[in-house]
Protein backbone atom coordinates (compact mmCIF):
# COMPACT_ATOMS: atom_id res chain seq x y z
CA UNK A 1 0.00 0.00 0.00
CA UNK A 2 1.11 3.61 -0.53
CA UNK A 3 1.46 6.17 2.16
CA UNK A 4 -1.66 7.52 3.79
CA UNK A 5 -2.88 10.67 2.11
CA UNK A 6 -3.03 13.83 4.19
CA UNK A 7 -6.37 15.32 5.06
CA UNK A 8 -7.86 17.41 2.30
CA UNK A 9 -9.32 20.69 3.50
CA UNK A 10 -13.02 21.10 2.83
CA UNK A 11 -13.42 24.59 4.27
CA UNK A 12 -11.07 26.61 2.06
CA UNK A 13 -12.41 29.63 0.24
CA UNK A 14 -12.57 28.03 -3.20
CA UNK A 15 -14.60 25.06 -2.01
CA UNK A 16 -16.91 27.28 -0.01
CA UNK A 17 -17.61 29.42 -3.07
CA UNK A 18 -18.17 26.35 -5.23
CA UNK A 19 -20.57 24.87 -2.69
CA UNK A 20 -22.54 28.09 -2.50
CA UNK A 21 -22.70 28.24 -6.29
CA UNK A 22 -23.79 24.59 -6.41
CA UNK A 23 -26.59 25.30 -3.94
CA UNK A 24 -27.79 28.01 -6.35
CA UNK A 25 -27.95 25.44 -9.14
CA UNK A 26 -24.47 25.70 -10.71
CA UNK A 27 -23.97 22.14 -11.93
CA UNK A 28 -20.40 22.74 -13.06
CA UNK A 29 -19.40 23.95 -9.60
CA UNK A 30 -21.08 20.95 -7.98
CA UNK A 31 -19.37 18.56 -10.37
CA UNK A 32 -16.01 20.14 -9.58
CA UNK A 33 -16.54 19.64 -5.85
CA UNK A 34 -17.65 16.03 -6.20
CA UNK A 35 -14.79 15.08 -8.52
CA UNK A 36 -12.32 15.73 -5.70
CA UNK A 37 -13.82 12.95 -3.60
CA UNK A 38 -14.89 10.21 -6.03
CA UNK A 39 -11.68 8.17 -5.86
CA UNK A 40 -11.72 7.98 -2.06
CA UNK A 41 -15.40 7.04 -2.03
CA UNK A 42 -14.80 4.33 -4.62
CA UNK A 43 -12.21 2.78 -2.29
CA UNK A 44 -14.74 2.78 0.54
CA UNK A 45 -17.47 1.13 -1.54
CA UNK A 46 -15.12 -1.49 -2.98
CA UNK A 47 -13.95 -2.42 0.50
CA UNK A 48 -17.41 -2.63 2.06
CA UNK A 49 -19.59 -4.02 -0.72
CA UNK A 50 -20.82 -7.54 0.03
CA UNK A 51 -18.83 -10.01 -2.06
CA UNK A 52 -22.07 -11.56 -3.32
CA UNK A 53 -22.80 -8.31 -5.16
CA UNK A 54 -19.46 -7.97 -6.90
CA UNK A 55 -20.06 -8.08 -10.63
CA UNK A 56 -23.78 -7.38 -10.08
CA UNK A 57 -23.57 -3.84 -8.71
CA UNK A 58 -21.26 -1.13 -10.04
CA UNK A 59 -19.67 0.91 -7.21
CA UNK A 60 -20.08 3.98 -9.41
CA UNK A 61 -23.86 3.53 -9.26
CA UNK A 62 -23.74 3.54 -5.45
CA UNK A 63 -21.73 6.76 -5.49
CA UNK A 64 -24.11 8.32 -8.01
CA UNK A 65 -27.05 7.57 -5.72
CA UNK A 66 -25.17 9.22 -2.85
CA UNK A 67 -24.36 12.26 -4.98
CA UNK A 68 -28.01 12.70 -5.93
CA UNK A 69 -28.96 12.64 -2.24
CA UNK A 70 -26.14 15.07 -1.47
CA UNK A 71 -27.44 17.48 -4.13
CA UNK A 72 -30.92 17.30 -2.60
CA UNK A 73 -29.58 18.00 0.89
CA UNK A 74 -26.86 20.50 -0.03
CA UNK A 75 -28.78 23.66 0.99
CA UNK A 76 -29.42 22.08 4.39
CA UNK A 77 -25.74 21.15 4.73
CA UNK A 78 -24.57 24.68 3.91
CA UNK A 79 -26.95 26.23 6.42
CA UNK A 80 -25.66 24.11 9.32
CA UNK A 81 -23.67 26.17 11.80
CA UNK A 82 -20.98 23.50 12.26
CA UNK A 83 -21.30 20.91 9.49
CA UNK A 84 -19.05 17.88 9.37
CA UNK A 85 -16.23 18.11 6.80
CA UNK A 86 -17.63 17.72 3.29
CA UNK A 87 -15.81 14.49 2.50
CA UNK A 88 -17.04 12.81 5.68
CA UNK A 89 -20.59 13.95 4.89
CA UNK A 90 -20.36 12.50 1.38
CA UNK A 91 -18.84 9.32 2.81
CA UNK A 92 -21.73 9.00 5.24
CA UNK A 93 -24.29 9.39 2.45
CA UNK A 94 -22.38 6.87 0.33
CA UNK A 95 -22.38 4.37 3.20
CA UNK A 96 -26.15 4.80 3.52
CA UNK A 97 -26.56 4.28 -0.23
CA UNK A 98 -24.46 1.10 -0.03
CA UNK A 99 -26.53 -0.17 2.87
CA UNK A 100 -29.69 0.41 0.81
CA UNK A 101 -28.19 -1.55 -2.10
CA UNK A 102 -27.33 -4.45 0.22
CA UNK A 103 -30.87 -4.60 1.54
CA UNK A 104 -32.41 -4.25 -1.91
CA UNK A 105 -30.40 -7.12 -3.38
CA UNK A 106 -29.86 -9.37 -0.38
CA UNK A 107 -33.04 -8.83 1.62
CA UNK A 108 -33.03 -10.37 5.10
CA UNK A 109 -29.46 -11.63 4.63
CA UNK A 110 -28.26 -8.02 4.57
CA UNK A 111 -30.01 -7.20 7.85
CA UNK A 112 -27.71 -9.43 9.89
CA UNK A 113 -26.38 -7.05 12.56
CA UNK A 114 -23.05 -8.83 12.38
CA UNK A 115 -22.55 -7.44 8.89
CA UNK A 116 -22.82 -3.82 10.01
CA UNK A 117 -21.04 -1.51 12.42
CA UNK A 118 -22.39 1.53 14.20
CA UNK A 119 -20.31 4.53 13.12
CA UNK A 120 -21.01 7.99 11.72
CA UNK A 121 -24.17 8.13 13.82
CA UNK A 122 -25.72 5.17 11.99
CA UNK A 123 -25.09 1.60 10.87
CA UNK A 124 -23.04 0.90 7.76
CA UNK A 125 -21.60 -2.27 6.18
CA UNK A 126 -18.46 -3.56 7.88
CA UNK A 127 -15.10 -4.00 6.25
CA UNK A 128 -14.92 -7.79 6.62
CA UNK A 129 -11.81 -9.77 7.47
CA UNK A 130 -11.99 -11.45 4.05
CA UNK A 131 -12.10 -8.10 2.25
CA UNK A 132 -9.24 -6.69 4.30
CA UNK A 133 -7.11 -9.80 3.78
CA UNK A 134 -7.70 -9.62 0.03
CA UNK A 135 -6.60 -5.97 0.02
CA UNK A 136 -3.51 -6.76 2.06
CA UNK A 137 -2.44 -9.49 -0.34
CA UNK A 138 -2.96 -7.43 -3.49
CA UNK A 139 -3.84 -8.93 -6.85
CA UNK A 140 -1.02 -11.34 -7.70
CA UNK A 141 -2.74 -14.30 -9.38
CA UNK A 142 0.28 -16.36 -10.48
CA UNK A 143 -0.50 -20.07 -10.25
CA UNK A 144 2.88 -20.73 -8.63
CA UNK A 145 1.87 -18.51 -5.71
CA UNK A 146 -1.68 -19.80 -5.27
CA UNK A 147 -1.01 -22.20 -2.38
CA UNK A 148 1.14 -19.67 -0.51
CA UNK A 149 -1.45 -16.93 -0.98
CA UNK A 150 -4.27 -19.20 0.22
CA UNK A 151 -2.40 -20.05 3.41
CA UNK A 152 -1.39 -16.45 3.97
CA UNK A 153 -4.96 -15.23 3.40
CA UNK A 154 -6.27 -17.71 5.97
CA UNK A 155 -3.73 -16.55 8.55
CA UNK A 156 -4.55 -12.91 7.84
CA UNK A 157 -8.27 -13.51 8.25
CA UNK A 158 -7.65 -15.29 11.56
CA UNK A 159 -5.55 -12.37 12.79
CA UNK A 160 -8.17 -9.84 11.69
CA UNK A 161 -11.02 -11.83 13.23
CA UNK A 162 -9.17 -11.89 16.55
CA UNK A 163 -9.02 -8.09 16.68
CA UNK A 164 -11.40 -5.83 18.52
CA UNK A 165 -13.98 -4.66 15.96
CA UNK A 166 -13.08 -1.00 16.37
CA UNK A 167 -9.36 -1.79 15.95
CA UNK A 168 -10.19 -3.52 12.69
CA UNK A 169 -12.26 -0.55 11.56
CA UNK A 170 -9.41 1.83 12.39
CA UNK A 171 -7.16 -0.31 10.21
CA UNK A 172 -9.71 -0.25 7.38
CA UNK A 173 -10.24 3.50 7.61
CA UNK A 174 -6.58 4.46 7.86
CA UNK A 175 -4.83 1.87 5.72
CA UNK A 176 -7.40 1.16 3.00
CA UNK A 177 -9.83 4.06 2.82
CA UNK A 178 -6.82 6.31 3.50
CA UNK A 179 -8.59 8.61 5.93
CA UNK A 180 -6.39 10.87 8.01
CA UNK A 181 -6.12 10.13 11.71
CA UNK A 182 -8.36 13.14 12.44
CA UNK A 183 -11.00 11.90 9.98
CA UNK A 184 -10.81 8.39 11.40
CA UNK A 185 -11.22 9.68 14.95
CA UNK A 186 -14.26 11.74 13.98
CA UNK A 187 -15.94 8.85 12.13
CA UNK A 188 -15.46 6.49 15.08
CA UNK A 189 -16.10 9.16 17.73
CA UNK A 190 -12.69 8.64 19.31
CA UNK A 191 -10.04 11.09 20.42
CA UNK A 192 -7.19 11.42 17.93
CA UNK A 193 -4.77 9.89 20.42
CA UNK A 194 -7.07 6.90 20.93
CA UNK A 195 -7.43 6.42 17.17
CA UNK A 196 -3.64 6.48 16.78
CA UNK A 197 -3.15 3.93 19.56
CA UNK A 198 -5.74 1.60 18.07
CA UNK A 199 -4.18 1.85 14.61
CA UNK A 200 -0.71 1.04 15.95
CA UNK A 201 -2.14 -1.85 17.96
CA UNK A 202 -3.90 -3.26 14.89
CA UNK A 203 -0.72 -3.08 12.79
CA UNK A 204 1.28 -4.71 15.57
CA UNK A 205 -1.24 -7.56 15.77
CA UNK A 206 -0.87 -8.22 12.05
CA UNK A 207 2.92 -8.11 12.14
CA UNK A 208 3.09 -10.46 15.12
CA UNK A 209 1.08 -13.00 13.12
CA UNK A 210 3.95 -13.60 10.72
CA UNK A 211 7.60 -14.43 10.79
CA UNK A 212 9.07 -13.55 7.43
CA UNK A 213 6.06 -13.76 5.08
CA UNK A 214 7.14 -15.15 1.69
CA UNK A 215 7.82 -13.04 -1.39
CA UNK A 216 7.70 -9.75 0.46
CA UNK A 217 4.04 -10.13 1.42
CA UNK A 218 4.66 -8.15 4.59
CA UNK A 219 5.48 -5.06 2.51
CA UNK A 220 1.82 -4.62 1.60
CA UNK A 221 0.83 -3.91 5.16
CA UNK A 222 3.80 -2.07 6.61
C-alpha positions, 0 to 999 in steps of 0.5 A: 500500500502507498502512504496515507494521504493527508487530510484534504481541506473542505473549508477553504475559500474556493470550495466554499464558493463552489458549494454556495454556487452549487446550492444556487444550481451551478452544476459545473461547480457541484461537479467540480466539488464532487470530482475531488472525492470520487476516488476515495469514495470508490475505495470505501465502496469497494472495501465494504460491498458484500462479495455476493454483489461484486459483478452485479452492482457497479460501485459507481452507481452507489456513489451516483445515488449518494451524490443525488442525495447530497445534491438534494440536501446541499442547501441544508448542509450549507446552512448548518452552523458546524457541518461535518467536513464535506468528504465525511458527509459524502462518505456518510451518504455513500455508506447509507446508499451502499446499505440500501443496495445491500438490503435491496439485493440481499433482503433479510441476509443483509439485515444481519447485525453482524454485517454492520457496524455503528459509526457515523451516527448510523449503521453501515456495512463492515469491512470484513476480514476477508475483504481486508485480507484480500486488500492486504495481499494485493492482486497477484494471481500467479498459479505458482503462488496460489497455495502460498497466498491461500495459506497467507490469506487464511492466517490474515483472516484469523488475525483480523477476526481476533481483533477488537472490531473498532481496531479492525475498523481503524485499520480499514479506515486508515490503511485502505480508505486512507482517511487521516487520523483526524477523519478516522477519529471523527468517524469512530467518535474517538479522540485522535490519540485513541485512534492512533493507539488503536491503529498502531495496535492493529498493525502490531497484531498483524505483524506479530502473526507472521515471521518472514512472510514469503515473497515480500508479502509483509510489505503490503501492510507495513 
